């Protein structure tokens, strides 16, 4: 005879229990966010750390959470692409390329130097350079809520993120090839021939389909599914050729930005900001392990070097861009906050380094710590500086 009430073991594995916990934490974070005037993303990361296997062991980063996390990350990039003004981006293309090169090159250089200081190993130093460079637009929902997406500096930061991601993934692919014993012709074909074809096809085909299937002020379920299908299809194409799916999601958003109505955009944001993006932030929190630094206090020094170097490099890239293009301080700091957070891509690269024997436990744990710290601080800086750009919008929402 079965018991009426089944008490599950920990961590929770049943999808009903897991989803109940996730929705409960999201709801609590929403309530506390408005009361404490803190970004909900920050609270969700903290809740994830508490509820995760390194905290109270309520939830693990299993296949269920990874699925929601991955969709959330793709959703962030989709909304980032949809929210961009293509005309503004075209007018600012030189600035986008300049910032993208800076926000990749400066962190890569500092990461390489850090690797030389810590390990004196060329391959490890190159890997650390690549680990310092990419970022996740985790704080993008904040600039949307503050109504500053159309600011040129924000468009430059978002567009530059794609340049940085492509450079990071290209560098990572080359490093993996070197570690495996050589760079093959297929790698060059994928990066130099196949990827440009995918980009060209995306910007030719998706707008044409958008004009056919997305009508003015269309917010139907069919229109919603069409946009999601376009996102996953493009993400699948880029993922298939060895370039991260987030690049494909961003390209889909960018290609459809002129076709999606305001009403449909609101529906897309509603679903993303209500479930998938919060689940992504929660999953990042589950990854963190604050107890590491109690068990191994010697890792604190390594973590401090990594965090200061990686964060300082992103600030330096934003500052140089601001000086060059005469952006106000608030916009420079918003660019810095947007490009500070690191998560999924850095984790993927770090896991490769650990499994390949290139990163020891001390450096790997330092990388995880710097993911957690940047994901906590980035949204806070974006919120504070974003409010300075548009104080009237902040006053309305207070």
C-alpha positions in Angstrom: 0.0 0.0 0.0 1.4 3.4 -1.0 1.6 6.3 1.3 -0.8 9.2 0.6 2.1 11.7 1.0 5.3 10.9 -0.6 8.3 12.8 0.8 10.9 13.1 -1.9 14.6 12.8 -1.4 17.0 15.6 -1.8 17.9 17.1 -4.2 14.4 17.1 -5.8 14.2 15.2 -9.0 10.5 14.9 -9.7 9.6 17.5 -12.4 6.5 18.5 -10.4 8.5 19.3 -7.2 11.3 21.0 -9.2 9.0 23.2 -11.1 7.0 24.1 -8.0 10.2 25.2 -6.2 11.4 27.2 -9.2 8.1 29.1 -9.6 8.0 29.7 -5.9 11.5 31.2 -5.8 10.7 33.3 -8.9 7.5 34.6 -7.2 9.3 35.4 -3.9 12.1 37.2 -5.8 9.5 39.3 -7.7 7.9 40.4 -4.5 11.2 41.1 -2.7 12.6 42.9 -5.7 10.0 45.6 -5.6 10.1 46.0 -1.9 13.9 46.0 -1.6 14.4 47.9 -4.9 17.0 45.3 -6.0 17.2 43.7 -9.4 15.3 40.4 -9.4 18.2 38.8 -11.2 20.4 39.4 -8.2 17.9 37.9 -5.8 17.4 34.8 -8.0 21.2 34.2 -8.2 21.3 34.4 -4.4 18.3 32.1 -4.0 19.9 29.6 -6.5 23.0 29.5 -4.3 21.0 28.9 -1.2 18.7 26.2 -2.8 21.4 24.5 -4.8 23.5 21.5 -4.0 26.2 23.7 -2.4 23.5 25.2 -0.1 20.4 23.5 1.2 20.6 20.8 -1.5 16.9 21.4 -2.6 17.7 21.5 -6.3 20.5 20.2 -8.5 21.7 21.5 -11.9 20.2 18.5 -13.6 18.8 18.1 -17.2 15.6 19.9 -16.2 17.3 23.0 -14.9 19.8 23.0 -17.7 17.0 23.0 -20.3 15.4 26.0 -18.7 18.7 27.7 -18.3 19.6 27.2 -22.0 16.3 28.5 -23.2 16.6 31.5 -20.8 20.0 32.3 -22.3 18.7 32.0 -25.8 15.7 34.1 -24.9 18.0 36.9 -23.5 19.9 37.0 -26.8 16.6 36.9 -28.8 15.2 39.9 -26.9 18.5 41.7 -27.2 18.3 41.3 -31.0 14.7 42.2 -31.2 15.1 45.3 -29.1 17.9 46.8 -31.2 17.2 49.5 -33.7 18.8 48.2 -36.9 19.0 51.7 -38.4 20.9 52.9 -35.3 23.1 49.8 -35.4 24.0 50.4 -39.0 24.8 54.1 -38.3 26.9 52.9 -35.3 28.5 49.9 -37.1 32.1 51.2 -36.7 31.5 51.9 -33.0 30.0 48.4 -32.5 33.1 46.8 -34.2 35.4 49.0 -32.2 33.8 48.2 -28.8 33.5 44.5 -29.7 37.2 44.3 -30.5 38.1 46.2 -27.3 35.8 44.2 -25.0 37.4 41.1 -26.4 41.0 42.2 -26.8 41.5 44.0 -23.4 40.2 41.1 -21.3 42.1 38.6 -23.4 45.4 40.4 -22.9 44.9 40.7 -19.2 43.8 37.1 -18.9 46.8 35.9 -20.8 49.1 37.9 -18.5 47.3 36.5 -15.5 47.8 33.0 -16.8 51.5 33.6 -17.3 51.8 34.8 -13.7 49.8 31.9 -12.2 51.0 29.0 -14.4 53.8 30.0 -16.8 52.0 27.8 -19.4 51.3 29.1 -22.8 48.2 27.0 -23.5 46.7 27.7 -20.1 47.4 31.4 -20.5 45.6 31.4 -23.8 42.7 29.6 -22.2 42.5 32.1 -19.4 42.6 34.9 -22.0 39.6 33.4 -23.7 37.8 32.8 -20.4 38.2 36.5 -19.5 36.7 37.8 -22.8 33.1 36.7 -23.2 30.1 38.0 -21.3 26.4 37.4 -21.0 23.8 40.1 -21.3 22.2 39.0 -18.1 21.3 42.6 -17.2 19.6 43.3 -20.5 16.1 43.0 -19.1 17.0 45.8 -16.7 17.8 48.3 -19.5 14.5 47.2 -21.2 12.5 48.0 -18.0 14.3 51.4 -17.7 13.4 52.3 -21.3 17.0 53.0 -22.5 17.4 50.3 -25.1 17.4 52.9 -27.9 20.4 54.8 -26.5 23.4 54.5 -28.9 25.7 53.3 -26.1 23.3 50.5 -25.3 23.1 49.4 -28.9 26.9 49.6 -29.2 27.2 47.4 -26.1 24.8 44.8 -27.3 26.1 44.7 -30.8 29.7 44.6 -29.5 28.7 41.6 -27.5 28.1 39.6 -30.7 31.5 40.5 -32.0 33.0 39.4 -28.7 31.1 36.1 -28.7 32.1 35.3 -32.2 35.8 36.1 -31.5 35.7 34.1 -28.3 34.2 31.0 -29.9 36.6 31.3 -32.8 39.5 31.5 -30.4 38.1 28.6 -28.3 37.7 26.4 -31.4 41.3 27.1 -32.5 42.6 26.4 -29.0 40.7 23.1 -28.8 42.1 22.1 -32.2 45.7 23.0 -31.1 45.2 20.9 -27.9 43.8 18.0 -29.9 46.8 18.0 -32.2 46.3 20.5 -34.9 44.1 22.9 -36.8 42.1 21.2 -39.6 40.8 22.7 -42.8 37.3 22.0 -41.7 37.6 24.6 -38.9 38.6 27.3 -41.3 35.8 26.4 -43.7 33.2 26.6 -40.9 34.4 30.0 -39.6 35.3 31.7 -42.8 32.8 30.3 -45.3 29.8 28.5 -43.7 29.2 31.0 -40.9 29.0 34.0 -43.2 26.6 32.1 -45.4 24.4 31.4 -42.4 24.4 35.1 -41.4 23.6 36.1 -45.0 20.8 33.6 -45.3 19.4 34.6 -41.9 19.1 38.3 -42.9 17.6 37.4 -46.3 15.2 34.6 -45.4 13.8 35.6 -41.9 12.7 39.1 -42.8 10.9 37.8 -45.9 9.1 35.1 -43.8 8.4 37.8 -41.1 6.7 40.0 -43.7 4.6 37.0 -44.8 3.6 35.5 -41.4 3.8 38.5 -39.0 1.1 41.1 -39.6 0.9 44.6 -38.0 0.0 44.4 -34.3 -0.1 40.6 -34.6 0.2 39.0 -31.2 -1.4 35.6 -31.9 -0.1 32.3 -30.7 1.0 31.5 -34.3 3.1 34.6 -34.4 4.6 33.8 -31.0 5.5 30.3 -32.1 7.0 31.5 -35.4 9.4 33.8 -33.6 10.5 31.0 -31.2 10.9 28.6 -34.1 13.0 31.1 -36.0 15.2 31.5 -32.8 15.7 27.8 -32.3 16.3 27.1 -36.0 19.0 29.8 -36.3 20.5 28.7 -33.0 20.6 25.1 -34.3 22.4 26.2 -37.5 25.1 28.1 -35.7 25.5 25.4 -33.1 25.8 22.8 -35.8 28.8 24.6 -37.4 30.5 24.9 -34.0 29.5 28.5 -33.1 27.5 28.9 -29.9 23.7 28.8 -30.2 23.4 32.2 -28.5 24.9 33.8 -31.6 22.1 32.3 -33.7 19.4 33.4 -31.2 20.7 37.0 -31.4 20.9 36.9 -35.2 17.2 35.7 -35.3 16.2 38.6 -33.1 18.1 41.1 -35.2 16.7 39.8 -38.5 13.1 39.9 -37.2 13.4 43.2 -35.3 11.6 45.2 -38.0 8.8 42.5 -38.4 7.8 42.0 -34.7 5.0 44.3 -33.6 5.0 46.1 -30.3 2.2 43.9 -29.0 4.0 40.7 -30.0 7.2 42.0 -28.4 5.3 42.5 -25.1 4.1 39.0 -25.3 7.6 37.6 -25.9 9.0 39.7 -23.0 6.1 38.6 -20.8 7.0 34.9 -21.2 10.7 35.4 -21.1 10.9 37.7 -18.1 8.3 35.6 -16.3 9.9 32.2 -16.6 12.8 31.4 -18.8 15.1 34.3 -17.9 14.5 34.0 -14.2 15.2 30.2 -14.4 18.5 31.0 -16.1 19.5 33.4 -13.3 18.4 30.7 -10.7 20.6 28.1 -12.5 23.6 30.4 -12.4 23.2 30.7 -8.6 23.0 26.9 -8.3 26.4 26.7 -9.9 28.1 28.8 -7.2 29.8 27.2 -4.2 30.6 29.8 -1.5 31.8 27.0 0.9 34.8 26.4 -1.4 36.6 29.3 0.1 36.0 28.1 3.6 37.3 24.6 2.8 40.2 26.0 0.7 41.0 29.5 1.8 44.1 29.6 -0.4 41.7 29.9 -3.4 40.6 33.3 -2.2 43.8 34.9 -3.5 43.5 33.2 -6.9 39.8 34.2 -7.0 40.6 37.8 -6.2 43.2 38.0 -8.9 40.8 36.5 -11.5 37.9 38.7 -10.5 39.8 42.0 -10.3 41.5 41.2 -13.6 38.4 40.2 -15.5 36.1 43.0 -14.1 38.8 45.6 -14.5 39.4 44.6 -18.1 35.7 45.0 -19.0 35.7 48.4 -17.3 38.8 49.5 -19.2 37.1 48.5 -22.5 34.0 50.5 -21.7 36.0 53.5 -20.5 38.2 53.6 -23.6 35.0 53.4 -25.8 33.4 56.2 -23.8 36.4 58.4 -24.1 36.7 57.8 -27.8 33.0 58.4 -28.6 32.3 61.0 -25.9 29.6 59.0 -24.0 28.5 60.4 -20.6 29.7 58.6 -17.5 26.3 57.0 -16.8 26.3 55.4 -20.3 29.8 54.2 -19.9 28.9 52.6 -16.6 25.8 51.0 -18.1 28.0 49.5 -20.9 30.3 48.2 -18.2 27.4 46.7 -16.2 25.9 45.1 -19.2 29.2 43.5 -20.3 30.5 42.4 -16.9 28.4 39.3 -16.2 29.7 35.9 -17.2 27.9 32.6 -17.1 27.1 29.8 -19.5 29.8 30.2 -22.2 32.6 30.8 -19.6 31.4 27.7 -17.8 31.5 25.6 -21.0 35.1 26.8 -21.7 36.1 26.3 -18.0 34.7 22.7 -17.9 36.7 21.9 -21.1 39.9 23.3 -19.4 39.3 21.2 -16.3 38.5 18.0 -18.2 41.5 18.5 -20.4 43.8 18.9 -17.4 44.6 22.5 -18.3 43.0 24.1 -15.2 43.6 22.9 -11.7 40.9 23.0 -9.0 42.1 26.3 -7.6 41.8 28.2 -10.9 38.6 26.4 -11.8 36.9 27.3 -8.5 38.2 30.9 -9.0 36.4 31.0 -12.4 33.2 29.7 -10.8 33.5 32.4 -8.2 34.1 35.1 -10.7 31.0 33.9 -12.6 28.9 34.3 -9.4 30.4 37.7 -8.4 30.0 39.3 -11.9 26.4 38.0 -12.2 25.6 39.6 -8.9 27.4 42.9 -9.4 26.7 43.5 -13.1 22.9 43.9 -12.7 23.4 46.2 -9.7 25.7 48.5 -11.7 23.4 48.4 -14.7 20.4 49.4 -12.5 22.2 52.3 -10.8 23.8 53.8 -13.9 20.7 53.1 -16.1 18.5 55.1 -13.7 20.9 58.0 -14.1 20.4 57.8 -17.9 16.6 57.9 -17.6 15.6 59.2 -14.2 12.1 60.1 -15.3 11.4 56.4 -16.2 12.8 55.4 -12.8 10.5 57.9 -11.0 7.5 56.4 -12.8 8.3 52.8 -11.8 9.2 53.7 -8.2 
